[in-house]
Amino acid sequence: MAKQAYVYSGTDWVPLASEVTNLSGYQTKALNQFAHRNLLINGDMQVHQRGTSVASITTDGYRTADRWYTEIGNSSLGTWTQSVENDAPTGSGFRKSLKMLCTTADASPAASDYILVQQRIEGQNLQQVKKGTAAAEQLTVSFWVKSNVTGTYNVALYDVDNSGRAQSRTYTVSASATWEYKTLTFSADTTGALDNDNARSLDLSFWLGVGSNFTSGTANPADWNTTVGNLAPGQVNVGAATNNYWQITGVQLEVGATATPFEFKTVEDELLECQRYYYRNTPGTAYGSQGLAQVRSTTQTQPTIYFPTTMRATPTTVEFSNIGIERAGIGIYAITAMTIQDSGPNVMQLGATNSTSGAAAGDCVNVLNNNSTAGYLGFNAEL
C-alpha cells in the first residue's frame, strides 16, 4: 500500500508531490523527534508560580514566569517592572507573554552595565546537541516579540561549562508595538562538550540594554568564541526612556537549522517541569492546607513537606508567608521562622518557630494558611 510522505516547509508540514512505498529515505530529523523538541521550559509563559507582576526590579532573580531569569550586570541599567500579560499574537495559539517595562531610565549605561532575560538549561537535557564533538548540531531559536523600541536586538547562547564560549545572533524589531515572529540559527560548536549533569550548562539570553563592553565586536560571528564584545553589537537600549517595553512569547530552542511549530504542552506537564526547579504551594483559601507537623516543644514544630515531583536538586531555600499551625481546640498560631533541617529532592523536613501553641511535644498539628488567601510555602532548586 502506498503511503504519503510529508516534509516540513519551514511553516507547515506539506505532502511530497508523489506517494512512495518506502518512507525511510524521507524520514527527517523533525519527524524522528516531533515531541520534546523544545529545549526550553515554559516558553509560552503559562506557568507563573511566584505571581504575575513585580515592580522596582534592579537586581538579578526569578520574578514571574517560571524558568525565566532577569540578569542585571554591574550596578543596574534602569529600574523595571516584570509582568505576565494576557497579550499575545492573534491566531498564534499563545495567550500570555512576559513583559519588561522600564520605570526609571538609564540612557547612558556604564561600560559594564547590562540587562537581559534568559533561561538557564541543565547539561543532562542538552546531550542531543552533541556539542564538543565532530557531530555537533546547529541550534535554532524561534519566538514572538513586541516592543515600542525598534532597531537591532541580540540573542546569545552562552556555554557555562567551557570558559564562556558564546555565539550571538541579531534580530530587528521593525514596527513599534507590533508582534513579530523571529527565527535565528546558531552554528554547531565542535569545541567544548557540555557536562552530563544537573548543573547549569547553557544559557539562552535576550539582551535589552548593554554598555560598551558588550558592543565592540562583530555582529553574528560565524564561530563560537569568548570575545565579550561579540555578545551584543548594535544592541538598542530599551532602558533609555521610561515606559519603554519589550515582550516575548512562544520561545522555542531546538536542534537543527529549521524552526518547527511551537511545541505546546498541557499546563499539567509544563507545571511539573517548572516544579523541578521551583515549587510553591499556594492553596488560595484562607485556611488552605500545607501539610502536617510534629510538635517538638511549645514553640517549635517540625513540618514535613512532600514535593509533587523530584526536584533538580535539594532545595537551598524555603520561602513562606502567612503560615500557621493548628490543633483542634487550640486555634491557629503563626509561624514566624523556618529553617531546613533535613531534605532531599523529594521531601523536606523543616524546623518552624511559632508562638506558644498549647500543644505538647509529640502532638501532630496541621500546617495551614493563617487566615490569608495569599499564604504560601515555596522551595527553590533553581539553576
N, C-alpha and C positions, 0 to 999 in steps of 0.2 A: 504493500500500500504506500503510495507516495505521500510525503509529508512536506508541509510548508516550512521553509527556513525563514527566520527573521534576523535582522541586524539592527543595530542602534544607529540612527542617523545623526545623533547629536541633540535632537529634541524629542524624538519618539522612536518606538520600535516599529519598523516597517518590513513588509514581506519582500523577500528576494523576487526577482522578476519571474522565476520559474520554480516549479516544485522539484524537490530532489528526494531520492530514496535513501540517501546516507547523509545524516546531519553532521557527522564527525568533522568534516572539513570546514564547516561553517560555525562551529562552536566558538563563540567569542569569550573573552575573559569576563565580560559583564554577565553573560549567560551562565558561566560557571559559578558565579557568586553574585546572585541578584539580591539576596538578603545579607545583612550585616556588612554592607559596603561602606557605610559611613563610619569613619574612624572617630568621629566626634559624638558626644552625648548632648542631648537637649538642644540640637541645632535649630529647632522651631520654637524655642523659648517657652514651652508649655508648662514646664515644672519650675516652681519658684517657692521653695520651702521657707526661705527666710523672709519673704514678703515681696511686695510689688513696687516699692519706692523707697529710696534712701537719699537724703539730701546732704549737702555740706561735705562732699567727698573730697579729701585732699591727700589720702593715703591709700596704700595697696589694700586689696581684700576682695573676698566674695561678698556680694551685696544682695542681688535679687535673683535673676535667672540662674538656676543651678549650673555648676561647672564653668561659668564664665567669670573670669578673674579680671579685675581692674588693676593694672600696674602703673604706678606713678613714680618716675625716677627722679633722683636728686632731691630737691625740696618739694616742689609741686609745679604744676602747669595749670593754673586756674583752679577754680572750685566747681564741683559738678554735682548734678542730681542724676542718679541712675534709676530707671523705671522699666517695668514691663508694661507695654502698651497694647491695647486692643486695636492695633493698627497693623495692617499687612497688605501686600499687593493683591488687588482684586482678582479673583479667579485662580489664585495660586494654590489654594488649599491651606494656606497659613492663616492664623487668626491673631497671633501675638508677635511682638518684636521687642528687642532690647534697645532702649534709648539712652544716650548720653547727652545731657543738656548742660551747657556752660552757664553758670550763675555768677561767677566772678572771673573776669577776663585776665589773660596774660598775653598781651600782644607781642612781647619781646622776651621769649623764654631764654634762660641761660643756656650755654652750650651743651650742658649735660642733662637738661630737663627733657622729659618726655611723658606722654600718656598713651596707653594702649589698652585694648581689650583682648584677652587671649583665652585659649583653652590649653591646659597642660595635660599631656597624654602619657600614660604609664607604658613602660617599654614592652611588657609582655603582650600588649594589644597592638604592637607595631611590627611584629616579626615578619608578616607577609610583605612588608616594604622591601625586605632583603637589603637594607642599607648597609654599606660597607663590604658588599660582595660584587663580583662581576655581573651578577644577575639583578642588580639593584633596579627598583621600579621608579617610574615617574609618579608624581602625586598631583592631583587636581583638586582645587577648591572651587566651589560654586556657592553663590549667596545672592540675596536680595539686599540692596542698600538704599537708604534715603537720607539726604542731608540738605540743609539750606546753604551749605558752603560748597560751591562747585570747585572742581580742579582735581589735582593728582593726589591719590592716596596710595599707601603701601600696605602690603600683606607680607609677613615674613614667616618662614619656617626656621626654627632655632633648635639646633642639636645640643641638648644639655649634657649629654654623655661624652661628647668629643670636643672639648675646649671651645664651645660656642661656634661650631661650623653653622653657617646660615645661608639662606638664599631668600631674596625678596622679589616680589612682583608688584607692578603698579597697576592701578585701575583708575578710571576717571569718572567722577560724578559730573554728568553733563548738564542735567537740568535740576534746578533748585526744587526741593520739596516734592520730588517725584521718585517713586520706586523704580529702580533699575536692576536688571539681572546681570551678574558678572561671573565669568569663569576664568581661572588662572591656572596654568600648569607649571609645576616646578620640575627641574631636571633630576634625573637619578643621581645618587651620590654613591660611588663605589668606595669611598673612604669613610671609615668610622662606623662600625656596627653599633646598633642600639642594644642596650642591656636587656636581657630577657628576665625582667623582674617587675616588681610592683612600684618602682620608684619613677619619678618624673624623667622622661627621656626626650620628648619633643614638644615644643610649643608652637601653636598657630596663633600669630599676633596680628591684630588690626590696629594700625597706628592712627592716632587722631591729632597729634601735635608733637613736635620734636625741636630740640636745639640743634645748633650747627654741627655738633659732633657726629650726628647720625645722617647728615645730608650731603657730605662732602665727596661721596664716592660715585659709583656707577649705577645707574638705574638698570633693573632687570639683568643682573650679572648672569653669564652663561653657566658658571660653575659655583658650587658651594664654596664658601670662603669664610675667613674670620675677620674681614675688614668691617669695622663698626660703621664706617661712613657709607657702606653699601646698603644699610638696613632701611633707610627711608629717604632716598634722594627725591627732591621735588615735592616733598610732603606739605600739604596745606596745614594750617593751624586752626582747627575747629575751636580752640580756646582763645582765639584772638578777640572775640567780642561776646558779650553776654547774649543769651538766647540763641546762640549758635547750637546746632544739634546734629547728631549722627545716629541713625537707626539701622538695625540689621536683623534679618531673619533668614530661615531656610539655609543654614550654613552646613555644607557637606564637604568632607575631605575624604578622598578615595584614591585607591591605587589605579594608576593608568593615566593616559593622556586625554581622556574624554570624560566630560561631566555627564553623568547619568541622572535620571529624575531623582528628586529627593526621596530618601528612604523614610517614609512615615511609619512610626511605630505607635502601638497603643500607649495611652497615658500610663497604664499599669506597668508596661515594660520599661518605659522611659523613666518612671519614678524609681523603680528598683535599681536601674543603672545609676541614677543620681544618688540613691541612698547608700550605695557602696562607698561614697566619698563623704556624704553628709546626711545625717538622719535627724529630723526634727519631728517630735510628736506634738501636734497641736490639735487637741480634741475639739476645740471650737465651742465648748459648752462651759458654763460657769464652774461645774464640778466634774469635768471630764477626767476619766481615769488615766493615770500614768503608770500604774503598776502596784506592786506590794513591797513592803519593807519590814525588816525585823527591828524591834526596838532594842537598842544597846544600853541606853540609860534614859533618864527623863528628858535629856536634851540632845540625844544622839540616836539617829536611826540609820539603817543600812538598806537602802533600796537596791533591788536587783532588776536590771533592765535588759530585755532580750531584743536584739535588733531584727528587723524584718528580712534582712539579707546579710550575707557575710560581707563585712566592710573591707576596704582595701588593706587596712592595717588596723592595729589597735588605736582607737581614738585618743587623741592627745589632749583634748579639752572637752569639758561639759559646760553647756550653756543652760540657763534656766530663768524663768520669770513667773511670778505669781503661782508658786507651787507650795503645797502644804501637806500635812499628814492628818489622817482621821481614823479614829476608832469609834465604833458605835458607842454613843452615850457620852463622849468626851469632847466633841466638837472638832474644829479644824484649827491646826496650829501651823503658822507659816514657817517654811524652811528658809533660813537666812544665808546658808552657805552650803556648798557641795564640793567634795573632793573625790578624785578617783582613787579607790582603794585596791581594786583588782579588776583586770579587764583583759579581754581578747577581742578578736574581730567579730564574735557572735554574741557576747554577753558582757555586761559591765556591772560591777558592784561598786556602789557609791557610799561615801560617808556624808550624811546630811546632819546639819545643825539646825535645831528648831527650838522654839520657846518651850517652857515646861509643858509637857503634854498630859500628864496624869496617867500615862501608860507605864507599865512595868517592863523591866528587861525580859526579853524573850517573847513579848507580845508581838502579834502580827498586825500591822496597820496598813491602811490604804494610802497610796501617794496619789494626789489628785490636784486639779486646779483649785486655787484658793479663791473661790468666788470671782473668777475672772475668765471671760471667754478668750482672752489673749494669753492665757497661761501656756507654757511650753517647756519641754526638755529637748536639748539639742546636743549632738555628738559629732565631732569633727575629725575626719581622717583624710582631709584634702591633700592634694599634692602641693 
